[in-house]
Amino acid sequence: MLNRLLLTKVDNSPLLVFRVFFGILIALESFGAIATGWVRETLIIPKFTFTFIGFEWLQPLPGNGMYYYFILMGVLGILIAIGYKYRFSIISFTILWLAVYLMQKSSYNNHYYLLALISFLMCFFPANAGLSIDARQNPSLRSNTMFSYVKWIVIAQLFLVYTFASIAKLYGDWLDFSTIEILMQQKKDIPVIGPILQQLWTHKTIGIIGILFDALIIPALLWKPSRKIAFIFSIIFHLSNSLIFQIGIFPYLALAFTVFFFDPKSIRNIFFKDKKVYSDNRIVIPSYRKWLLLGCTLYFLIQLFLPLRHHLIKDDVLWTEEGHRLSWRMMLRSRQGQIKFKVLNKDNGGAYMVSLKDHLTEKQQRKIAAYPDFIWQFSQYLKKQHEIKGENISVYALNSKVSINGKPYKPFIDPKVDLANEDWDHFGHHEWILPSNYGQKERPK
């Protein structure tokens, strides 16, 4: 049964077409990041970059180096699309994209994470076996087949993304549409549709469709009777998201994935009319079968664990943010905060209040007050800056308060804890984050 599911030889048209779309989209993403000013704002202007904790050694290139970095990624995207030196191009892009993803999180986006995962998977797929310069120059690479596991790995990854995204929306602030109201307030200036997005009926429609689409789209695309309707609905849904939220290439990448759900004959009729469809569907046991099963098992266990890990951590992830990233918790909350940092010199007792604008961009200042890992990292940054001067300091977060989804501000960080001398635990709770119910009066028994 498992061999039939994963090791059947099937037509590779969906993979070849997806490779072309994928290469074009990542090239547009890379060049677009320069054109829109994203690279400058996120990686060139900041004096200090909030990396993923543990990857502080990954820093932006000095000067205008990140422009050349993204140009290189764009060129690699083009090479992937045309299938030239594919293996080198996709591995190089994956490394570069993963590095830039880990070196900053001020512009954290689940879609950037998905792009890193898909790039990683594409490193192992024979996506240059046709419709490529590689196959034209080296006929031994040419093939019209692939193992069925290629299709099912992609579909399984998408199923996890959409399913966890749907489940995460089943909480109070989404179900009473208050989260959506806040999101839509940010879009009120969009021509024509801006005022419509402020209506309660619009919020209810978006809220309900958001849950149902994420929960049902993959099963609907897999089931042949509903496939075409699901595809049409996907086009409407993702293009609407692109118009309203302007989230880069993700809506178009999501549409590109649909080639894996249609039968190869349909794909060939659209893109390769002169090609014959492979239909033998033979089971072939490759020499690397055990490694394939081991690798897939390990990969998907990790993909299951990461979105569930917050259940093992104390308090509500919506409050603490511990276990939020890499979990497909998309567009769930709006966070605002306020904070002041006090530095105390342990050697001479001197103290001063930190001016955030001397160290951080405006965007970083908006982030730091609301996210505990940003607060901790900035404390470590201040500690290192003083260590260079030979000074031993403590750092305290004063008047730290956070508002989630427009609710009243609540105390967030314990002002008595020296954050400069606290360790970071990737999979545990940090007691210096005050409880979500901190300050609430205990109900009478």
Secondary structure as the mmCIF struct_conf table of DSSP 4:
data_model
#
loop_
_struct_conf.conf_type_id
_struct_conf.id
_struct_conf.beg_label_comp_id
_struct_conf.beg_label_asym_id
_struct_conf.beg_label_seq_id
_struct_conf.end_label_comp_id
_struct_conf.end_label_asym_id
_struct_conf.end_label_seq_id
HELX_RH_AL_P HELX_RH_AL_P1 LEU A 2 LEU A 6
BEND BEND1 LEU A 7 LEU A 7
STRN STRN1 THR A 8 THR A 8
STRN STRN2 LYS A 9 ASP A 11
HELX_RH_AL_P HELX_RH_AL_P2 SER A 13 ALA A 35
TURN_TY1_P TURN_TY1_P1 THR A 36 GLY A 37
HELX_RH_AL_P HELX_RH_AL_P3 TRP A 38 VAL A 39
HELX_RH_PI_P HELX_RH_PI_P1 ARG A 40 ILE A 44
BEND BEND2 ILE A 45 ILE A 45
BEND BEND3 LYS A 47 PHE A 48
HELX_LH_PP_P HELX_LH_PP_P1 THR A 51 PHE A 52
TURN_TY1_P TURN_TY1_P2 ILE A 53 GLY A 54
TURN_TY1_P TURN_TY1_P3 GLU A 56 TRP A 57
HELX_LH_PP_P HELX_LH_PP_P2 PRO A 60 LEU A 61
BEND BEND4 PRO A 62 PRO A 62
TURN_TY1_P TURN_TY1_P4 GLY A 63 ASN A 64
HELX_RH_AL_P HELX_RH_AL_P4 GLY A 65 ILE A 82
TURN_TY1_P TURN_TY1_P5 GLY A 83 GLY A 83
BEND BEND5 TYR A 84 LYS A 85
HELX_RH_AL_P HELX_RH_AL_P5 TYR A 86 LEU A 102
TURN_TY1_P TURN_TY1_P6 MET A 103 MET A 103
TURN_TY1_P TURN_TY1_P7 SER A 106 SER A 107
HELX_RH_AL_P HELX_RH_AL_P6 ASN A 110 MET A 122
TURN_TY1_P TURN_TY1_P8 CYS A 123 PHE A 124
BEND BEND6 PHE A 125 PHE A 125
TURN_TY1_P TURN_TY1_P9 ALA A 127 ASN A 128
BEND BEND7 ALA A 129 SER A 132
HELX_RH_AL_P HELX_RH_AL_P7 ILE A 133 GLN A 137
HELX_RH_3T_P HELX_RH_3T_P1 PRO A 139 LEU A 141
BEND BEND8 ASN A 144 ASN A 144
STRN STRN3 THR A 145 PHE A 147
HELX_RH_AL_P HELX_RH_AL_P8 SER A 148 ALA A 168
TURN_TY1_P TURN_TY1_P10 LYS A 169 LYS A 169
BEND BEND9 TYR A 171 TYR A 171
HELX_RH_AL_P HELX_RH_AL_P9 GLY A 172 LEU A 175
TURN_TY1_P TURN_TY1_P11 ASP A 176 PHE A 177
HELX_RH_AL_P HELX_RH_AL_P10 SER A 178 GLN A 185
TURN_TY1_P TURN_TY1_P12 GLN A 186 ASP A 189
BEND BEND10 ILE A 190 ILE A 190
TURN_TY1_P TURN_TY1_P13 PRO A 191 PRO A 195
HELX_RH_3T_P HELX_RH_3T_P2 ILE A 196 GLN A 198
BEND BEND11 GLN A 199 GLN A 199
HELX_RH_AL_P HELX_RH_AL_P11 LEU A 200 LEU A 222
BEND BEND12 TRP A 223 TRP A 223
HELX_RH_AL_P HELX_RH_AL_P12 LYS A 224 PHE A 245
TURN_TY1_P TURN_TY1_P14 GLY A 248 ILE A 249
HELX_RH_AL_P HELX_RH_AL_P13 PHE A 250 ALA A 256
HELX_RH_3T_P HELX_RH_3T_P3 PHE A 257 PHE A 260
TURN_TY1_P TURN_TY1_P15 PHE A 261 PHE A 261
BEND BEND13 PHE A 262 PHE A 262
HELX_RH_AL_P HELX_RH_AL_P14 PRO A 264 PHE A 271
TURN_TY1_P TURN_TY1_P16 LYS A 273 ASP A 274
BEND BEND14 LYS A 275 LYS A 275
HELX_LH_PP_P HELX_LH_PP_P3 LYS A 276 TYR A 278
STRN STRN4 ILE A 283 ILE A 283
TURN_TY1_P TURN_TY1_P17 SER A 287 TYR A 288
HELX_RH_AL_P HELX_RH_AL_P15 ARG A 289 LEU A 308
HELX_RH_3T_P HELX_RH_3T_P4 ARG A 309 LEU A 312
BEND BEND15 ILE A 313 ASP A 315
HELX_RH_AL_P HELX_RH_AL_P16 VAL A 317 THR A 320
TURN_TY1_P TURN_TY1_P18 GLU A 322 TRP A 328
BEND BEND16 MET A 331 MET A 331
STRN STRN5 ARG A 335 ASN A 345
TURN_TY1_P TURN_TY1_P19 LYS A 346 ASN A 348
STRN STRN6 ALA A 351 MET A 353
HELX_RH_3T_P HELX_RH_3T_P5 LEU A 356 ASP A 358
TURN_TY1_P TURN_TY1_P20 HIS A 359 HIS A 359
BEND BEND17 LEU A 360 LEU A 360
HELX_RH_AL_P HELX_RH_AL_P17 GLU A 362 ILE A 368
TURN_TY1_P TURN_TY1_P21 ALA A 369 ALA A 370
HELX_RH_AL_P HELX_RH_AL_P18 PRO A 372 ILE A 388
TURN_TY1_P TURN_TY1_P22 LYS A 389 GLY A 390
STRN STRN7 ILE A 393 ILE A 404
TURN_TY1_P TURN_TY1_P23 ASN A 405 GLY A 406
HELX_LH_PP_P HELX_LH_PP_P4 LYS A 407 TYR A 409
STRN STRN8 LYS A 410 PRO A 411
STRN STRN9 ILE A 413 ILE A 413
TURN_TY1_P TURN_TY1_P24 PRO A 415 LYS A 416
BEND BEND18 VAL A 417 VAL A 417
HELX_RH_3T_P HELX_RH_3T_P6 LEU A 419 ASN A 421
TURN_TY1_P TURN_TY1_P25 HIS A 426 PHE A 427
BEND BEND19 GLY A 428 GLY A 428
TURN_TY1_P TURN_TY1_P26 GLU A 431 TRP A 432
STRN STRN10 ILE A 433 ILE A 433
TURN_TY1_P TURN_TY1_P27 SER A 436 GLY A 439
HELX_LH_PP_P HELX_LH_PP_P5 GLN A 440 PRO A 444
#
